[in-house]
């Protein structure tokens, strides 16, 4: 990752413009070409330096369901189960934690009813229970990681 890639990541954490040519707008701010910006984002996604690039929707405001979920997975099974869990399009932000509950992810569904269905599907697919921890109150914390 070079200085331009770092600048791209730092800039994109501030948000993405809503306009006719958002990539061009950001590219100009970074003093690179639009094609270079798109190519570098694609390359960082391909190299898994970025896990995803896209909009974040507020599922609940759109009539859907949203929850933080956790699982307790034995070390030797972690990668296999992570791959299985990540195949569900409703799963985002899957990460490991140093805790008895060592796999945590966000589950967002089109309807609240679908939450229970997907939780059951994940448990059946992986063979491990999923702990559902829906939010009770929402707080906004502006978090940015300078790279």
VOPAGU-2260 file (C-alpha; in pm, 1 decimal, decimal comma):
REM VOPAGU-2260
SITE   aa  ch    i         X         Y         Z
SITE  UNK   A    0       0,0       0,0       0,0
SITE  UNK   A    1     154,5     328,7    -105,4
SITE  UNK   A    2      85,0     688,7      -1,0
SITE  UNK   A    3    -189,4     729,1    -264,0
SITE  UNK   A    4    -372,0     416,7    -141,3
SITE  UNK   A    5    -350,9     548,9     214,7
SITE  UNK   A    6    -485,8     886,7     102,1
SITE  UNK   A    7    -774,6     711,7     -74,8
SITE  UNK   A    8    -867,5     513,7     236,5
SITE  UNK   A    9    -841,3     819,2     461,5
SITE  UNK   A   10   -1053,1    1027,4     222,3
SITE  UNK   A   11   -1321,9     763,7     173,4
SITE  UNK   A   12   -1373,3     729,6     548,2
SITE  UNK   A   13   -1507,2    1086,0     539,9
SITE  UNK   A   14   -1791,1     981,5     310,1
SITE  UNK   A   15   -1854,3     954,5     -61,0
SITE  UNK   A   16   -2012,8    1239,9    -255,6
SITE  UNK   A   17   -2359,5    1203,8    -399,3
SITE  UNK   A   18   -2332,9    1354,4    -745,3
SITE  UNK   A   19   -2318,8    1255,1   -1111,9
SITE  UNK   A   20   -1946,3    1161,9   -1100,6
SITE  UNK   A   21   -1852,0    1084,2    -738,9
SITE  UNK   A   22   -1531,0     900,4    -834,1
SITE  UNK   A   23   -1419,3    1196,7   -1042,7
SITE  UNK   A   24   -1494,4    1436,8    -756,5
SITE  UNK   A   25   -1285,3    1233,1    -510,9
SITE  UNK   A   26   -1009,2    1176,2    -767,3
SITE  UNK   A   27    -973,8    1551,6    -820,3
SITE  UNK   A   28    -947,6    1604,4    -443,7
SITE  UNK   A   29    -669,8    1344,6    -433,8
SITE  UNK   A   30    -504,0    1483,1    -749,1
SITE  UNK   A   31    -526,7    1153,7    -938,3
SITE  UNK   A   32    -740,2    1040,1   -1231,5
SITE  UNK   A   33   -1083,8     887,2   -1198,7
SITE  UNK   A   34    -959,5     565,3   -1363,7
SITE  UNK   A   35    -667,7     547,7   -1120,3
SITE  UNK   A   36    -902,0     587,0    -822,2
SITE  UNK   A   37   -1137,6     314,4    -945,5
SITE  UNK   A   38    -846,3      84,9   -1030,2
SITE  UNK   A   39    -683,6     131,6    -691,5
SITE  UNK   A   40   -1009,5      64,9    -503,7
SITE  UNK   A   41   -1058,6    -252,0    -710,3
SITE  UNK   A   42    -698,0    -359,5    -642,7
SITE  UNK   A   43    -733,6    -301,3    -266,1
SITE  UNK   A   44   -1056,3    -502,9    -265,0
SITE  UNK   A   45    -887,5    -781,9    -461,8
SITE  UNK   A   46    -590,5    -784,8    -222,6
SITE  UNK   A   47    -832,7    -785,2      74,0
SITE  UNK   A   48    -683,2    -459,2     202,1
SITE  UNK   A   49   -1043,9    -338,6     194,0
SITE  UNK   A   50   -1316,0    -583,1     292,0
SITE  UNK   A   51   -1589,9    -392,0     112,6
SITE  UNK   A   52   -1662,1     -63,2     -56,6
SITE  UNK   A   53   -2019,1      51,7     -88,6
SITE  UNK   A   54   -2304,1     234,0      76,5
SITE  UNK   A   55   -2415,4     166,7     431,4
SITE  UNK   A   56   -2792,0     154,3     462,6
SITE  UNK   A   57   -2990,0     194,5     782,4
SITE  UNK   A   58   -3180,0    -133,7     757,9
SITE  UNK   A   59   -3430,3     -57,4    1031,9
SITE  UNK   A   60   -3533,2     275,9     881,7
SITE  UNK   A   61   -3597,3      91,4     557,2
SITE  UNK   A   62   -3823,4    -161,7     729,9
SITE  UNK   A   63   -3556,8    -427,9     778,6
SITE  UNK   A   64   -3383,3    -593,5    1069,5
SITE  UNK   A   65   -3037,1    -526,5    1212,3
SITE  UNK   A   66   -2844,4    -699,3    1488,1
SITE  UNK   A   67   -2499,5    -770,4    1624,4
SITE  UNK   A   68   -2435,5   -1144,1    1640,0
SITE  UNK   A   69   -2167,4   -1360,4    1796,0
SITE  UNK   A   70   -2057,0   -1722,0    1785,2
SITE  UNK   A   71   -1816,1   -1938,5    1981,4
SITE  UNK   A   72   -1604,0   -2126,4    1727,4
SITE  UNK   A   73   -1315,1   -2365,6    1804,1
SITE  UNK   A   74    -981,4   -2243,2    1664,1
SITE  UNK   A   75    -951,4   -2526,1    1412,5
SITE  UNK   A   76   -1297,5   -2448,8    1272,1
SITE  UNK   A   77   -1277,7   -2069,1    1262,4
SITE  UNK   A   78   -1177,0   -2020,6     896,4
SITE  UNK   A   79   -1427,1   -2278,3     768,1
SITE  UNK   A   80   -1712,4   -2127,3     967,9
SITE  UNK   A   81   -1612,5   -1771,2     871,3
SITE  UNK   A   82   -1634,2   -1868,2     504,1
SITE  UNK   A   83   -1977,0   -2023,1     558,0
SITE  UNK   A   84   -2107,8   -1722,9     751,3
SITE  UNK   A   85   -1967,3   -1474,4     499,8
SITE  UNK   A   86   -2156,3   -1644,5     215,0
SITE  UNK   A   87   -2480,0   -1502,8     355,5
SITE  UNK   A   88   -2548,7   -1172,0     178,0
SITE  UNK   A   89   -2707,0   -1038,9     498,3
SITE  UNK   A   90   -2374,5   -1063,6     689,0
SITE  UNK   A   91   -2132,5    -771,8     719,3
SITE  UNK   A   92   -1831,8    -682,9     931,7
SITE  UNK   A   93   -1739,5   -1037,4    1034,6
SITE  UNK   A   94   -1435,3   -1029,1    1261,0
SITE  UNK   A   95   -1248,3   -1234,9    1520,7
SITE  UNK   A   96   -1231,1   -1141,5    1888,3
SITE  UNK   A   97   -1012,0   -1271,2    2167,7
SITE  UNK   A   98   -1303,9   -1391,0    2380,0
SITE  UNK   A   99   -1511,9   -1704,0    2435,2
SITE  UNK   A  100   -1748,0   -1553,1    2176,9
SITE  UNK   A  101   -1473,7   -1517,6    1917,2
SITE  UNK   A  102   -1668,2   -1447,8    1595,9
SITE  UNK   A  103   -1875,5   -1129,7    1571,9
SITE  UNK   A  104   -2071,2    -997,4    1274,7
SITE  UNK   A  105   -2353,1    -762,3    1183,2
SITE  UNK   A  106   -2667,3    -911,8    1034,1
SITE  UNK   A  107   -2896,9    -687,1     827,4
SITE  UNK   A  108   -3211,6    -824,4     664,7
SITE  UNK   A  109   -3487,7    -688,8     442,9
SITE  UNK   A  110   -3753,9    -761,4     705,9
SITE  UNK   A  111   -3742,9    -816,4    1082,5
SITE  UNK   A  112   -3895,6   -1163,2    1026,4
SITE  UNK   A  113   -3600,5   -1257,6     805,6
SITE  UNK   A  114   -3363,1   -1206,5    1102,3
SITE  UNK   A  115   -3479,1   -1524,6    1273,0
SITE  UNK   A  116   -3471,8   -1716,6     946,5
SITE  UNK   A  117   -3112,9   -1618,8     867,6
SITE  UNK   A  118   -2998,0   -1681,2    1225,0
SITE  UNK   A  119   -3141,6   -2032,6    1197,7
SITE  UNK   A  120   -2985,4   -2087,4     855,3
SITE  UNK   A  121   -2642,5   -1982,8     983,6
SITE  UNK   A  122   -2671,4   -2215,0    1283,9
SITE  UNK   A  123   -2780,1   -2508,1    1065,1
SITE  UNK   A  124   -2509,6   -2443,1     804,6
SITE  UNK   A  125   -2223,4   -2404,8    1052,5
SITE  UNK   A  126   -2338,4   -2643,3    1324,3
SITE  UNK   A  127   -2285,9   -2375,1    1589,9
SITE  UNK   A  128   -2536,8   -2155,8    1775,5
SITE  UNK   A  129   -2561,5   -1785,9    1693,2
SITE  UNK   A  130   -2612,2   -1534,7    1974,6
SITE  UNK   A  131   -2837,5   -1251,0    1861,1
SITE  UNK   A  132   -2781,7    -915,9    2035,4
SITE  UNK   A  133   -3017,4    -657,9    1885,7
SITE  UNK   A  134   -2949,4    -299,1    1979,7
SITE  UNK   A  135   -3161,4    -140,9    2245,1
SITE  UNK   A  136   -3042,1     213,3    2192,4
SITE  UNK   A  137   -2842,8     374,6    1912,3
SITE  UNK   A  138   -2544,2     605,9    1952,7
SITE  UNK   A  139   -2341,0     763,9    1675,6
SITE  UNK   A  140   -1966,4     774,7    1719,5
SITE  UNK   A  141   -1766,7     931,4    1436,3
SITE  UNK   A  142   -1476,3     689,6    1405,4
SITE  UNK   A  143   -1197,1     725,7    1154,0
SITE  UNK   A  144    -880,0     519,4    1129,4
SITE  UNK   A  145    -592,3     718,6     984,1
SITE  UNK   A  146    -374,8     487,8     770,3
